Amino acid sequence: MKRITSVSRSWLAQRLQMGATSSLGSLLHRYRASGALERPEIRAVLSRFPA
């Protein structure tokens, strides 16, 4: 998500209730590594945002 937005990591972590800003990078890495970005419902949501 951070790759497609201009908001700060702290704003993103707080808004998505992901805990400490320092853990955001590892959480996003694990999410991407899980293949979740290939799920049709996730792709549909992300397609609404310009790359």
Buried (B, 14 or more C-beta within 10 A) or exposed (E): BEEEEEEEBEEBBBEEEBEEBEEBEEBBEEBEEEEEEEEEEEEEEEEEEEE
